[in-house]
Every structure is written in structure tokens, then in C-alpha cells.
């Protein structure tokens, strides 16, 4: 009886250790994260919707703490809008810092270093970067040509087909 319980506990321990090891093997790239570089940070000023003559009649506006964060991923430049309820901008969002980025449709997820937090930003702009590095990395596409020995001769008798 004790031999069976001992064998079951050892089997369970081995199973738990193997599951834990398998879970740790998932790296950031397997979860879809890629290393990108923060290029620019600018404060986003929301436009006023007041169109009257007297500025004192303008409706009150909520405080808006939002920033446009330019992030370069390979040869693409994405601009994500980071919004905060308080006047806080993570230190990872400084120019020339590397961050882990995951893209999903029109959303950019940035994993903050030194924490388990993930920041969600809407992508407000996207463009391809045209510099020397990207020009060399871009594949040269030539129009596809069919070799003469693969062409089959056809005989046209004229008229409409």
C-alpha cells in the first residue's frame, strides 16, 4: 500500500515538474512579442470642440494625459497612443529604449520591463521606413518569366472563341 502511494507521489511530482518546465519554455517570441525601439514620444493635445466667440463660455474639458509613442519594429514605424488617467508615462517610453511589442490588428501591446504589466495602445499611424538598412533588406522582385522550353505551342484558327 505504501509502495503504491510512494510510486503515485513520485509520478505526480515528475508530472508537475515536467509541466512547469514546459510552461517556462515559452519565450517572448512564442507569445508573439518582438523587440522594437522607441523612436519618439510626443504629448497628444486633444482639439477643443468649442466654436463660440467668448472663451469663458467654452465647456469644461476633462484632463487628458495621452502621448503618441513612435515605435520602430524592423522596417515599420508604428505610432501608438498611450493614455493615462494620471500624469504618468512609463520610463520604458523614452527614445532609443528597446521594448517588447506584440501587434494584434489595430492594437499594440507593449510589455514593460521589470514588471508583469502589459500596456495596450491603439495604433494611430503606420508607415514603412525607407533607409539604407531597409532598402538592402528588401527583396528585389523581378517580373516572373516563363522559360521558353515550358511554353506550349498553340494554333489559332482565327475567329472568336
C-alpha positions in Angstrom: 0.0 0.0 0.0 2.7 2.5 1.0 4.7 1.4 -2.0 1.8 2.3 -4.3 1.3 5.7 -2.6 5.0 6.4 -2.9 5.0 5.5 -6.6 2.0 7.7 -7.2 3.5 10.7 -5.4 6.8 10.3 -7.4 4.8 10.1 -10.7 2.8 13.1 -9.7 6.0 15.1 -8.8 7.6 14.2 -12.1 4.5 15.2 -14.0 4.3 18.6 -12.2 8.0 19.3 -12.7 7.7 18.5 -16.4 4.6 20.7 -16.8 6.3 23.5 -15.0 9.4 23.2 -17.2 7.3 23.1 -20.3 5.4 26.3 -19.3 8.7 28.1 -18.7 10.0 27.2 -22.1 7.5 29.7 -23.7 9.6 32.7 -24.5 8.5 36.2 -25.5 8.8 35.4 -29.2 6.5 32.4 -28.9 3.9 34.6 -27.4 4.2 37.0 -30.3 6.5 39.6 -28.8 9.2 41.2 -30.9 12.0 43.6 -29.9 11.3 47.1 -31.1 12.9 50.5 -30.4 11.1 53.6 -29.1 11.8 56.4 -31.6 9.8 59.4 -30.4 7.5 60.5 -27.6 5.2 63.5 -28.1 2.3 64.7 -25.9 -1.0 64.5 -27.7 -3.2 67.5 -27.3 -6.9 66.9 -27.9 -8.6 69.5 -30.0 -11.2 71.7 -28.5 -14.8 71.4 -29.8 -15.8 74.9 -28.9 -16.7 77.2 -31.8 -18.1 80.3 -30.0 -16.9 83.9 -29.6 -16.3 84.0 -25.8 -13.7 81.5 -24.4 -15.3 81.7 -21.0 -18.4 80.1 -22.4 -16.4 77.0 -23.5 -17.5 73.8 -21.9 -15.2 72.2 -19.4 -12.9 69.5 -20.7 -11.5 66.6 -18.9 -7.8 66.4 -18.3 -6.3 64.3 -21.0 -2.9 62.7 -20.4 -2.1 61.0 -23.7 1.1 60.5 -25.6 1.9 59.5 -29.1 4.7 56.9 -28.9 6.7 56.2 -32.1 8.0 52.6 -32.1 10.1 51.1 -34.9 9.7 47.4 -35.5 12.0 46.1 -38.2 11.3 48.5 -41.2 7.9 49.7 -39.9 7.2 52.7 -37.8 4.1 52.5 -35.7 2.6 55.3 -33.6 0.6 54.2 -30.7 -1.5 56.4 -28.4 -0.7 55.8 -24.7 -3.4 57.1 -22.4 -3.2 57.5 -18.7 -5.7 58.6 -16.1 -2.9 60.4 -14.2 0.1 62.3 -15.5 2.3 59.2 -15.7 4.5 58.0 -18.6 6.5 54.7 -18.0 10.2 55.2 -18.2 10.4 52.5 -20.9 8.8 55.0 -23.3 12.0 57.0 -23.8 13.7 57.5 -27.2 16.3 54.8 -28.0 14.9 52.3 -25.5 14.1 48.7 -26.5 10.7 47.3 -25.7 8.9 44.1 -26.3 6.0 44.6 -28.7 3.1 42.4 -29.8 0.8 43.6 -32.6 -2.8 42.4 -33.0 -4.9 44.1 -35.7 -5.1 47.8 -34.7 -3.7 47.3 -31.2 -0.1 47.3 -30.0 0.7 45.6 -26.7 4.0 46.7 -25.0 5.4 44.5 -22.3 7.0 46.8 -19.7 10.4 45.7 -18.4 10.9 44.9 -14.7 7.2 44.2 -14.3 4.4 41.8 -15.5 2.4 44.7 -16.9 1.3 45.0 -20.5 0.3 48.3 -21.9 -2.3 48.4 -24.6 -2.1 51.2 -27.2 -4.2 51.9 -30.2 -2.2 52.3 -33.4 -2.9 55.7 -34.8 -0.4 55.7 -37.7 1.8 53.2 -39.6 4.4 53.7 -42.3 7.3 51.9 -43.9 10.8 53.3 -43.1 12.9 54.0 -46.1 16.5 54.0 -45.1 19.7 52.2 -46.2 19.2 49.2 -43.9 15.6 48.6 -45.1 16.5 49.1 -48.7 19.2 46.4 -48.5 16.9 44.0 -46.6 14.0 44.4 -49.0 13.9 41.5 -51.6 14.3 42.5 -55.2 11.3 41.2 -57.1 11.6 40.7 -60.8 8.7 40.0 -63.1 8.2 36.3 -63.4 9.3 35.0 -66.8 8.4 31.6 -68.1 11.3 29.7 -69.8 10.8 29.0 -73.5 11.0 25.2 -73.0 7.9 25.4 -70.7 5.8 27.2 -73.3 3.4 25.0 -75.3 2.7 25.9 -78.9 -0.9 26.7 -79.7 -2.5 27.0 -83.1 -5.1 29.8 -83.6 -7.5 29.3 -86.4 -8.9 32.8 -86.2 -12.4 33.9 -85.3 -14.0 34.5 -82.0 -13.6 31.9 -79.3 
